[in-house]
Amino acid sequence: MKVIDMYWLLKKDEQEIIRENVDKLVQRLSQISGNVQVDQLFPYVGRKDRRKAVAIIDELTDEEDTIVDSFVGSGIFIYGASELGRNCLGNEWEPYAYRMANAPWRLPPIEAIKKAIDQLLKLIKIDFDFLYRTVCPCGHIHVLDSLFFDRNPLKYNQISAHKRLGNDGENITYRKQYRCPICRRTEKHFDASDAAHMETISKMNVPAKYLKIFGSPLIENSRINLSSEYTQYGNLFPHRSKIALSLLWDGISQLECEENVKLFLEDAFLSILPQAKYRDYRGKSQDLHVPPIKLREVNILYRFLRQTQKRYRGLSNYKFSSNNNVSPIHCSDYRDFMSELDSSSVDLVLTDPPWTDGNAYFEKAQLYHPWLNYSLLEDDIRLKKECVVTDAPSRREEHNMENWQKDIAEFFNEAGRILKDLKYLALFFRPIPARHWLENLNSLKLLARKAGFEPLLSIDVSSPDPSMRLQQSASYLISEDIVFLFVKLPDELKRYYYNDFDIDQLVFQVGEQIQEDVHGPFTYKNWRACLSDCFIKKGISEMNSPKMEGKISELFSRYHDEITPGLYLPKALTPFSGQLFDTPAIERMFTYVPTVISELTEGGNTFSYERFLLKLSEYVENGTKALIHEIQQIDMKGLIEVYAEPIEGGGKFRRRELPKLPNGLRNILEMDPYDFEAFVGQILDAQGFSSIALVGRAGDRGVDLVATDPEGHSTIVQCKRYIENNVSSIPVQRLHSYALTRGAQRQILITTSDFTLQAKQEAELTKTELINGKELETLIATYLPDYFN
């Protein structure tokens, strides 16, 4: 039951090249463990790993090929392409990210940086030593590295306990290289001298020319922890940090050095802003949250000096870094950037677009904007054109999911235009939020196919288990990050869409329905008349216009074979073969879930809820919006728990085995009803049924077991352990009703007694298989002869 890719229409050698490329890429990525963050030289929590980018580029392109990244972000994909010496073009429209991503192409010599830092320290160190002054218990006037405190209410003594405090709760730290030179202490308690110093600092004014920066208004967005209380920029920072930042920025601006040196130092300044704001004691918070307790204020100068060292080490490691080379990264709206590229001029599009509301990063970057003399709030063009789903009250109406879908559709369309035929589009993808993963994947496939792409597979690039990454299927994924890979089809082979209707699907579906109705081949004229009716019922009668006849005839030939002159049948193997088009999504789930869980639990493996959803997407996806919306209404976990039981607090699932039967029973009638159901499951298992699961209990609607028969048909079973009474027609009716609403292909009713005449008549009408007590004894003798001795 494997979905066939649309590239089935390509020549055999072209298909083989695609398979080889994909196989090699999966193998290559499977060898890369973990997620190295050495490239995260500016403070975004980066998921992308340059090693993985290099693997993708190396396997899918040749030396002279051109790679495009339309949403550069941290620049990792462009860095990987540059490292391999490929032609590359990137685009990043957020001003801060654009500036920082360009840093490798303007890296000054280390000697020039050191000289500038020496000048800077002469200008500002005395002031900084005063700002962060403390008196060690030994009496030495010292400089603190960190101060831990609570903000609400403001407390520096008896603060909330946490693991970063000293062994006796000390909340001022010098730490390691900053230990007291006299007594070698590394920490102390906040005392009266510190309180007096804090009072002095509170009376110091922020330099007048920086009041505008700290008075900058920000866009409110509670999703990124920027609530209305903090929509004035200065409210994000402690008073001492505001003074320190002003001193440091002022000192950098006064330096007499080349422009690239000044830019480098400004970049280091910008990248420590998350450490200068009110932040969590753990020190890694990169969002805009202002916690009420367990805060940490740090020495800004120390952080700045460390960051200059870290940035230089990181940037100088790139083979392509230089002082005056031209960066391949542009700064414009992705539509404008891509529209400037020639059609069929690109060999790989590798990018990580903004995925719905996962991170409104233009708004998050407001932490840096005031220092760049930029305001997102005043940038009408970016506010209107940014590709995002945002929770900002002032923007959410315009930037909702529907508009985001349109933006991503434009990206797919432009990517399809600039890519050469049979070249690749690779998207880093983290489906957010989790409850919508299945429909998100389906939506992407729909948009991609409309733009002329065929989804190939999704590759897990974050699993700690390399063996899982070796599974070459569009479904072996987990909740972290995947690479979603597409191939660009030639125009004559791509699917044809009218609005959101997949005309390819309708063409095949009508032929399949006619074949089922007439039990044999059919004429083109008959098929065309039925297709015309289908278009009318769907509300797309425009497809019946004469100008569409050529395309309709072309699609007919794509999906049908001429058996005898003038008579046709649907092709046996197409991307639509075996799909349950007119069956509601819940029924498809009932059909496919057993197979999915069987594959996920092979060899005793467990699986996560997310892995189940993404595996299931292979079987239920057909590129229609109706299915996308319908899936949202289904209780997925309820479907899982028929076949698998939760473990690890519900975070994982394992196969739900049939219960063990009690020993020493002499006959079936000694079993309670639940044991009898399990016993029937054992008989099914002995006959070659698979994916057997007990449903049973209240609310089962007359179904006790579900299974897949040896021919792959979904099967439901009802068990009646009766001693004297015969089974009436009502259980037959209930079983049939369940089969209709769940898409089951076989329905079996088993009893230890017999059936009434009405039950047998109902069974004949509904094609329900009946097994009475005598027939059950025969099955036991055949398949479980030793159970009752």
Steps between C-alpha positions, in 0.01 A plus 500: 500500500767745390422839349644536150680825426388721215841457340377158381448677166870572455728284294645202683852643508370832636311318773811305588710817533246649742492182709878481513531865604241460773650173625847652524368806677312295760808287562720810529270675745466182704868526589466847654411485868377776724456864413818709514441866586844643419351701215251680722707816522206722575247417768220314335432146614621342178386156388694490176832322492758591234614137476151400390479792258833397345376141464180610323684736265780254429265212414245695297722738300819506295794742522368755251141492627312792653334481842237746625380564856204739502475520882861511622448556873830408666664438162588134554388380156689775318804430718483133402474583131788748523713246683449258209585771248154495342336799338247621753250776556316572821239739628411619849252782550519545877763777551678352801523148361616641164776698666625213713484239224728718285774511764737236346552718191616801704721337764792731590844372603536398863776756553265783402232367736740473793628852440145637495409316820805645675384849399148422615611381845694823553178688432253302709659258748514739794130579462412132471705409807299756693167381361562139609691587819472273805703459818629153574461373860878525523471878444634502142309730264405264222276468190209257483428265213138416587232619742202271568179664620120500492318775313145469628529604775852638454729311738875446523490313831308180583426451134342193340736205518648342188803293403715789375531657844802424716507209743369727777265696276754764394349712221796710381752300301845579366547154349823331390732750328327786678559364851624739768877547457549534878289228666424295185125504572271445204172613659345701783166604650343831398573730796458856622780636282331349193165649603660843531663460159171395337340813649775711342451335161124552517562876510724495190333613182510322167688732258248727328584389146402141590160588642353471152631143465362388837176684434438312173149351474474128418232279345318302766493121457434278800604190301860622510458629858479865397196608700357851513701576817822472301412669174731786594850378422662626820267291716686188388822603677619566855607861557868408536493307170357802318787715626756229414365451148506876439862522617608205285323613182631854550853368542482293181369798303798711615762254375733604221524182297396356164131454440506117509664505843230728634230282343655190657495657847144625450398146401650366822307767691172407331549132568525553879173696527308189618745484793455868581121484539305363794556130462477162662779394737604216267634752257388347170169678453487647151140614493342820631360354821547703819469253791390621846748296707833317468659767281861562416671830419843465341807713442442627145867573433607147591235355271600730218869403521413128502272546203766673290727200553224250423389681187849531360577132561176395338517728196868434431431127478310549174716436195323779315526770770681819397526870574364651182321237289149561371235303687261284293216590739240758396246690711153518344161336508540142379260566213711788370819300550375193315335701221844635406631148435478353151260215432660154508830644629525331840606145593392485865274710721594426860328712761312519829192720452308649793272214606167645617512630858808309608703818535395851397865583464466847345314602815743309720787692338358822646749435780774613256324746272531823706880479487481471121289816477214289372140447613287211375198687634564781252591277203168476316642290217643228723194507724284430197717255305671292772427129468376411848209391715516734797317531829565875513161667559583773249598251228318172551203588278720557195764238580286194565531141381311566177736779397802297603383222269485752216851622579643148504312422177677797337831361623427158349394658172817708475715203600335298225575773248869550582590130542612289209299189421579198718688718751415516868329712760603414857318656794602481863170449672379485857123445493340739747277465693510125563126450482502618138802309370309267274301771327810725484687235306201442278471874436863521397457214258196667350681831451807325362307295247309804381838663433630203301688307766471141612566426870771233524550434869564658835828432678530524876812704574475520878438146625766363735432162341681485162319178406170689488647749255581214265133432440443632148139599512298817524383388839789409725518831681501635850398814678816704465628583152471346159622574152203493265629418152325574169599456135401751232302324227502605135187700415356220289513254791385703798152462645235731366300703751197719459468712813566239770359209301749237389375429148740206466328336794152560361602361160623177658218482754226522236661222297530279807133559589381414149704180501338402829152582369523316165736225623723546200655744252325814374511748213655845507158650421343332803787610721490858372129529572552379857791740548282784376238414763775485762621850409147637525441340841830642625403850384776521239298474180757733339714188456246383238577790267633406151839660571561238771439196279865465405610490864215261593598261220865518606412414860275215388794343317718550806280282720333250264611217273327396181415132551336441163433758229274768648477340847700613803582412861676702773870423527583257777778707659454875538543744791129451570480121488354354818394832649157524661388821331138513602556361846506745792836547667399307814428195285837528331659514842323181600635335188858623527572535873571128556763500225657818631529374858623160383787665313580740785516218758689247292772336704350623826554870422298768672380819334389852585165653418671734254675214320165324466334807346775556251519134404124499449529796262644269234175308482230762539654785300341571165549874461145618561395777735193303606723236654728760658210657688333168585809357666490777761177357642629146562602362840835361389606374842175306526591323177848418625389351829303224331828351380761649733520586867658817639821475703742750654217719620335502160805625311553170319289207383567130460303229326201379699536122504205266526437407867633166620227247557453323834631145534298190589178581321312198369268674253402836358202545726729523804643824357360837595396716199828695498710182502283368222574807288872453561466132410335592168795732444732201545302305240526793255874518565536127429315549169745763385316818596723787607469827694250335732369723776230475761256790483228373733358663809239775524438707192640240261185519288490124460863442403737298715805455275656670201757331279644474153434174316773309309401683177541841664128574550398694810276280712270552798381219726219473753505215755191359676566243774142376530408177680136449399364792295568542132636831365232728356523735201577806716874422551527438124348839429732673748806330358403602148439857609845515655656358183332768290611785722853370544580373153551136608513258208398184692261450793487177701258400777607203717289324763516192718130433425322562167312770305130566454349485153469879497870534588596272212281698259649829620849353465434406139377851420794668670769248397578424863688174562341285770682236705283293737602268785560191286707697246694652787581153634637410155720812499631413847576144397681627192694796635522456880469121543698482823342783695230293672717187519 
